[in-house]
């Protein structure tokens, strides 16, 4: 099955940008729906965005207009472009893949995003 590795997290000031990468190996990522999730300290995990096999995209309301999800089939990678970051965006961000957006069961290890005020 596919394996996922996230990268691109780090420390950024409020208003800044980061681009997270979810690199897939073992299988072609375009054959999967892929989503980005985040979990802040003391909070539950929440879905940030996902892209289906056919390219349909969903965003959570709290990131609409600020974040963008995309897929590069040649690089077998899904990206999450995050702009206008705020301290409340601080969390561990993880990508997950599966046969459809409701069954994202294959997870990467996560990457920390910290936004300072």
MIDRENZA-755462 format. One record per residue (C-alpha): residue in three letters; x, y, z. Coordinates in Angstrom, 2 decimals. Layout:
BEGIN
+--------+---------+---------+---------+
| residu |      c1 |      c2 |      c3 |
+--------+---------+---------+---------+
|    ala |       X |       Y |       Z |
...
+--------+---------+---------+---------+
END
This chain:
BEGIN
+--------+---------+---------+---------+
| residu |      c1 |      c2 |      c3 |
+--------+---------+---------+---------+
|    unk |    0.00 |    0.00 |    0.00 |
|    unk |    1.01 |    3.63 |   -0.20 |
|    unk |    3.35 |    5.16 |    2.38 |
|    unk |    3.17 |    8.86 |    3.21 |
|    unk |    5.84 |   11.24 |    4.51 |
|    unk |    5.05 |   14.84 |    5.45 |
|    unk |    7.50 |   17.69 |    5.42 |
|    unk |    7.56 |   21.48 |    5.35 |
|    unk |    6.44 |   22.31 |    8.86 |
|    unk |    8.22 |   24.80 |   11.04 |
|    unk |    8.00 |   28.04 |   12.96 |
|    unk |    6.51 |   31.07 |   11.24 |
|    unk |    5.25 |   34.46 |   12.36 |
|    unk |    1.59 |   35.36 |   12.16 |
|    unk |    0.69 |   36.38 |    8.62 |
|    unk |    3.36 |   34.16 |    7.14 |
|    unk |    3.15 |   31.17 |    4.83 |
|    unk |    4.26 |   27.57 |    4.73 |
|    unk |    3.88 |   24.81 |    2.20 |
|    unk |    3.48 |   21.30 |    3.50 |
|    unk |    4.29 |   18.29 |    1.35 |
|    unk |    2.88 |   14.78 |    1.57 |
|    unk |    5.17 |   12.57 |   -0.48 |
|    unk |    3.82 |    9.17 |   -1.42 |
|    unk |    5.74 |    6.00 |   -2.19 |
|    unk |    4.78 |    2.49 |   -3.05 |
|    unk |    1.66 |    3.47 |   -4.97 |
|    unk |    0.42 |    6.29 |   -7.19 |
|    unk |   -1.12 |    9.00 |   -5.00 |
|    unk |   -3.62 |    9.99 |   -7.68 |
|    unk |   -5.28 |    6.61 |   -7.18 |
|    unk |   -6.21 |    7.72 |   -3.65 |
|    unk |   -8.20 |   10.43 |   -2.04 |
|    unk |   -5.83 |   12.43 |    0.17 |
|    unk |   -6.55 |   14.73 |    3.05 |
|    unk |   -4.76 |   17.04 |    5.44 |
|    unk |   -5.69 |   17.00 |    9.12 |
|    unk |   -4.45 |   18.87 |   12.13 |
|    unk |   -4.43 |   18.39 |   15.87 |
|    unk |   -3.64 |   21.17 |   18.27 |
|    unk |   -2.55 |   20.52 |   21.87 |
|    unk |   -5.51 |   19.48 |   23.98 |
|    unk |   -7.88 |   19.41 |   21.00 |
|    unk |   -9.29 |   16.76 |   18.72 |
|    unk |   -8.11 |   16.10 |   15.22 |
|    unk |   -9.88 |   18.10 |   12.53 |
|    unk |   -9.99 |   17.81 |    8.77 |
|    unk |   -8.40 |   20.76 |    7.02 |
|    unk |   -8.84 |   19.85 |    3.36 |
|    unk |   -9.00 |   16.92 |    1.01 |
|    unk |   -8.67 |   16.15 |   -2.66 |
|    unk |  -10.42 |   13.20 |   -4.26 |
|    unk |   -9.10 |   10.89 |   -6.96 |
|    unk |  -11.02 |   12.90 |   -9.53 |
|    unk |   -9.67 |   16.19 |   -8.20 |
|    unk |  -12.65 |   17.47 |   -6.25 |
|    unk |  -11.53 |   19.62 |   -3.36 |
|    unk |  -12.97 |   20.34 |    0.08 |
|    unk |  -11.84 |   22.95 |    2.61 |
|    unk |  -12.88 |   23.39 |    6.20 |
|    unk |  -14.51 |   26.77 |    6.76 |
|    unk |  -11.69 |   27.90 |    9.03 |
|    unk |   -9.14 |   27.72 |    6.19 |
|    unk |  -11.18 |   28.81 |    3.18 |
|    unk |   -9.44 |   31.57 |    1.31 |
|    unk |   -6.15 |   30.98 |    3.16 |
|    unk |   -5.09 |   27.40 |    2.41 |
|    unk |   -4.85 |   25.54 |   -0.87 |
|    unk |   -4.52 |   21.81 |   -1.49 |
|    unk |   -3.00 |   20.51 |   -4.71 |
|    unk |   -1.57 |   17.34 |   -6.16 |
|    unk |    1.46 |   16.91 |   -8.40 |
|    unk |    1.11 |   13.53 |  -10.07 |
|    unk |    4.60 |   13.67 |  -11.56 |
|    unk |    6.09 |   14.07 |   -8.07 |
|    unk |    3.55 |   11.75 |   -6.45 |
|    unk |    2.99 |   14.44 |   -3.84 |
|    unk |    0.07 |   16.33 |   -2.34 |
|    unk |    0.70 |   19.85 |   -1.05 |
|    unk |   -0.99 |   22.15 |    1.41 |
|    unk |   -0.17 |   25.80 |    0.81 |
|    unk |   -0.92 |   27.76 |    3.95 |
|    unk |   -1.11 |   31.55 |    3.79 |
|    unk |   -2.06 |   34.21 |    6.34 |
|    unk |   -1.20 |   31.84 |    9.15 |
|    unk |   -2.46 |   32.67 |   12.61 |
|    unk |   -1.45 |   31.39 |   16.06 |
|    unk |   -4.61 |   29.28 |   16.17 |
|    unk |   -3.27 |   27.34 |   13.17 |
|    unk |   -0.54 |   25.92 |   15.41 |
|    unk |   -0.87 |   22.13 |   15.34 |
|    unk |    0.59 |   18.89 |   14.11 |
|    unk |   -0.45 |   18.53 |   10.50 |
|    unk |   -0.81 |   15.06 |    9.04 |
|    unk |   -1.80 |   13.73 |    5.66 |
|    unk |   -3.89 |   10.63 |    5.10 |
|    unk |   -4.93 |    8.65 |    2.05 |
|    unk |   -7.61 |    6.15 |    1.25 |
|    unk |  -10.02 |    4.87 |   -1.38 |
|    unk |  -12.35 |    7.85 |   -0.86 |
|    unk |  -12.51 |   11.00 |    1.23 |
|    unk |  -14.58 |    9.30 |    3.92 |
|    unk |  -12.05 |    6.48 |    4.34 |
|    unk |   -8.66 |    8.08 |    4.80 |
|    unk |   -6.96 |    5.36 |    6.79 |
|    unk |   -3.29 |    5.46 |    5.72 |
|    unk |   -1.43 |    8.09 |    7.71 |
|    unk |    1.89 |    9.82 |    7.63 |
|    unk |    3.85 |   10.70 |   10.76 |
|    unk |    2.87 |   14.37 |   10.87 |
|    unk |    4.75 |   17.65 |   10.82 |
|    unk |    4.66 |   20.42 |   13.41 |
|    unk |    3.47 |   23.87 |   12.44 |
|    unk |    3.94 |   26.64 |   14.99 |
|    unk |    2.71 |   30.18 |   14.37 |
|    unk |    3.98 |   32.87 |   16.69 |
|    unk |    2.10 |   36.08 |   17.38 |
+--------+---------+---------+---------+
END
